[in-house]
Amino acid sequence: MPLASVITLATPVRDDVPYWKVRYGTDDWTHVYGNYTDYWQLMGSAFDGHFHGWRRQMPLAHKNVKVNTNHEDTHDVETWDKYDLWKYLE
């Protein structure tokens, strides 16, 4: 039975992670990503043997939502309020 929804926050985009399992294991996957000052997302994608650090969107996610913040702010209640990210939990 698939999950109703999954939200990933500034998750690195890597070629060696089977993201298709998330796509087909949930009814609604929303990926929230920040701007290019999010060095954690950049560095997390740098070590899969294929440097895709500038990619922020998840190609397989049902929705990609850009917030103009750094990594830490994607986890902050004020950012969730500002960009109305709570609606993706419904």
PAROLO-627527 format. One record per residue (C-alpha): residue in three letters; x, y, z; residue number from 1. Coordinates in Angstrom, 3 decimals, always signed. Layout:
BEGIN
node drenke:ALA x:X y:Y z:Z torfi:NUM $
...
//
This chain:
BEGIN
node drenke:MET x:+0.000 y:+0.000 z:+0.000 torfi:1 $
node drenke:PRO x:+1.596 y:+3.309 z:-1.029 torfi:2 $
node drenke:LEU x:+2.045 y:+6.257 z:+1.284 torfi:3 $
node drenke:ALA x:-0.388 y:+9.102 z:+0.779 torfi:4 $
node drenke:SER x:+2.343 y:+11.727 z:+0.481 torfi:5 $
node drenke:VAL x:+6.058 y:+12.309 z:+0.915 torfi:6 $
node drenke:ILE x:+7.864 y:+15.643 z:+1.172 torfi:7 $
node drenke:THR x:+11.619 y:+15.797 z:+0.686 torfi:8 $
node drenke:LEU x:+13.502 y:+18.914 z:+1.735 torfi:9 $
node drenke:ALA x:+16.548 y:+19.957 z:-0.281 torfi:10 $
node drenke:THR x:+17.488 y:+16.339 z:-0.900 torfi:11 $
node drenke:PRO x:+20.569 y:+15.929 z:-3.111 torfi:12 $
node drenke:VAL x:+19.832 y:+14.853 z:-6.683 torfi:13 $
node drenke:ARG x:+21.996 y:+11.797 z:-7.287 torfi:14 $
node drenke:ASP x:+22.199 y:+9.133 z:-9.967 torfi:15 $
node drenke:ASP x:+23.041 y:+6.346 z:-7.525 torfi:16 $
node drenke:VAL x:+19.855 y:+6.624 z:-5.427 torfi:17 $
node drenke:PRO x:+16.732 y:+4.753 z:-6.586 torfi:18 $
node drenke:TYR x:+14.314 y:+7.682 z:-6.369 torfi:19 $
node drenke:TRP x:+11.872 y:+5.754 z:-8.547 torfi:20 $
node drenke:LYS x:+10.980 y:+3.779 z:-5.401 torfi:21 $
node drenke:VAL x:+9.675 y:+6.980 z:-3.827 torfi:22 $
node drenke:ARG x:+7.818 y:+7.952 z:-7.004 torfi:23 $
node drenke:TYR x:+5.989 y:+4.663 z:-7.288 torfi:24 $
node drenke:GLY x:+5.685 y:+4.071 z:-3.534 torfi:25 $
node drenke:THR x:+3.589 y:+7.168 z:-2.892 torfi:26 $
node drenke:ASP x:+0.560 y:+8.874 z:-4.363 torfi:27 $
node drenke:ASP x:+2.037 y:+12.358 z:-4.054 torfi:28 $
node drenke:TRP x:+5.731 y:+13.279 z:-3.758 torfi:29 $
node drenke:THR x:+6.603 y:+16.943 z:-3.300 torfi:30 $
node drenke:HIS x:+10.247 y:+17.985 z:-3.398 torfi:31 $
node drenke:VAL x:+11.069 y:+21.368 z:-1.821 torfi:32 $
node drenke:TYR x:+14.390 y:+22.873 z:-2.830 torfi:33 $
node drenke:GLY x:+16.208 y:+26.136 z:-2.210 torfi:34 $
node drenke:ASN x:+18.425 y:+28.400 z:-4.243 torfi:35 $
node drenke:TYR x:+22.088 y:+27.968 z:-5.161 torfi:36 $
node drenke:THR x:+23.269 y:+29.056 z:-1.716 torfi:37 $
node drenke:ASP x:+22.131 y:+25.642 z:-0.455 torfi:38 $
node drenke:TYR x:+25.587 y:+24.125 z:-0.275 torfi:39 $
node drenke:TRP x:+24.365 y:+21.026 z:+1.559 torfi:40 $
node drenke:GLN x:+22.284 y:+19.972 z:-1.411 torfi:41 $
node drenke:LEU x:+25.194 y:+20.826 z:-3.699 torfi:42 $
node drenke:MET x:+27.749 y:+18.800 z:-1.740 torfi:43 $
node drenke:GLY x:+25.380 y:+15.881 z:-1.205 torfi:44 $
node drenke:SER x:+25.106 y:+15.406 z:-4.937 torfi:45 $
node drenke:ALA x:+28.812 y:+15.833 z:-5.650 torfi:46 $
node drenke:PHE x:+29.940 y:+12.346 z:-4.658 torfi:47 $
node drenke:ASP x:+27.918 y:+9.977 z:-6.785 torfi:48 $
node drenke:GLY x:+30.529 y:+9.960 z:-9.536 torfi:49 $
node drenke:HIS x:+28.476 y:+12.344 z:-11.678 torfi:50 $
node drenke:PHE x:+28.597 y:+15.944 z:-10.571 torfi:51 $
node drenke:HIS x:+25.030 y:+17.203 z:-10.828 torfi:52 $
node drenke:GLY x:+25.353 y:+19.684 z:-7.994 torfi:53 $
node drenke:TRP x:+23.536 y:+22.437 z:-9.775 torfi:54 $
node drenke:ARG x:+20.456 y:+20.282 z:-10.258 torfi:55 $
node drenke:ARG x:+17.941 y:+21.018 z:-7.566 torfi:56 $
node drenke:GLN x:+14.713 y:+19.537 z:-8.890 torfi:57 $
node drenke:MET x:+13.837 y:+15.869 z:-8.565 torfi:58 $
node drenke:PRO x:+12.928 y:+14.656 z:-12.056 torfi:59 $
node drenke:LEU x:+10.629 y:+11.919 z:-10.700 torfi:60 $
node drenke:ALA x:+8.804 y:+13.971 z:-8.043 torfi:61 $
node drenke:HIS x:+5.163 y:+14.715 z:-8.688 torfi:62 $
node drenke:LYS x:+5.806 y:+18.357 z:-7.738 torfi:63 $
node drenke:ASN x:+8.966 y:+20.440 z:-7.339 torfi:64 $
node drenke:VAL x:+8.597 y:+23.591 z:-5.254 torfi:65 $
node drenke:LYS x:+11.335 y:+26.215 z:-5.228 torfi:66 $
node drenke:VAL x:+11.758 y:+28.412 z:-2.183 torfi:67 $
node drenke:ASN x:+14.242 y:+31.253 z:-2.383 torfi:68 $
node drenke:THR x:+16.190 y:+30.221 z:+0.712 torfi:69 $
node drenke:ASN x:+19.217 y:+28.319 z:+1.874 torfi:70 $
node drenke:HIS x:+19.178 y:+24.770 z:+3.221 torfi:71 $
node drenke:GLU x:+18.472 y:+25.554 z:+6.855 torfi:72 $
node drenke:ASP x:+15.450 y:+27.682 z:+5.976 torfi:73 $
node drenke:THR x:+13.725 y:+24.805 z:+4.174 torfi:74 $
node drenke:HIS x:+13.329 y:+23.272 z:+7.655 torfi:75 $
node drenke:ASP x:+12.020 y:+26.463 z:+9.251 torfi:76 $
node drenke:VAL x:+8.374 y:+27.102 z:+10.154 torfi:77 $
node drenke:GLU x:+8.615 y:+30.711 z:+8.893 torfi:78 $
node drenke:THR x:+9.621 y:+29.449 z:+5.434 torfi:79 $
node drenke:TRP x:+6.770 y:+26.929 z:+5.452 torfi:80 $
node drenke:ASP x:+4.381 y:+29.746 z:+6.339 torfi:81 $
node drenke:LYS x:+5.823 y:+32.160 z:+3.775 torfi:82 $
node drenke:TYR x:+5.600 y:+29.684 z:+0.878 torfi:83 $
node drenke:ASP x:+2.437 y:+27.949 z:+2.145 torfi:84 $
node drenke:LEU x:+4.160 y:+24.576 z:+2.141 torfi:85 $
node drenke:TRP x:+1.651 y:+23.183 z:+4.632 torfi:86 $
node drenke:LYS x:-0.831 y:+22.651 z:+1.802 torfi:87 $
node drenke:TYR x:+1.365 y:+19.843 z:+0.477 torfi:88 $
node drenke:LEU x:+0.704 y:+17.843 z:+3.632 torfi:89 $
node drenke:GLU x:-3.024 y:+17.555 z:+2.905 torfi:90 $
//
